[in-house]
Amino acid sequence: MFTRETLLVPVDGREQVLAVLRDALADAPAEQRPGLERALQLVEAVRHDDDTLKADYARRLLREAGVDPGTDEVRAVRVLRERIPGLGLAAAVDLAAHAKD
């Protein structure tokens, strides 16, 4: 049986950013602390699952190509397959569908 797997592996650098901010906050002089604390709060508030990251990436690629996945699904699939090496047809169809949501 065939499965539809998208070959994209989302990379979320959130944890690395949090670590850097925490380290900077630990050594920060008093005048820099409020800004670093606010930055830390903002990054902690951002949470995305893998599907959201994939859809956002696909939307960006399609926007750069001038393609609206809601009105031109066939072109969206073609653009995604051109821009993402190794992306299969079924995975591109799924990704384009997520991008139009």
Secondary structure as GFF3:
##gff-version 3
##sequence-region A 1 101
A	DSSP	alpha_helix	14	27	.	.	.	ID=ss1
A	DSSP	alpha_helix	33	45	.	.	.	ID=ss2
A	DSSP	alpha_helix	50	64	.	.	.	ID=ss3
A	DSSP	alpha_helix	73	83	.	.	.	ID=ss4
A	DSSP	alpha_helix	89	99	.	.	.	ID=ss5
###
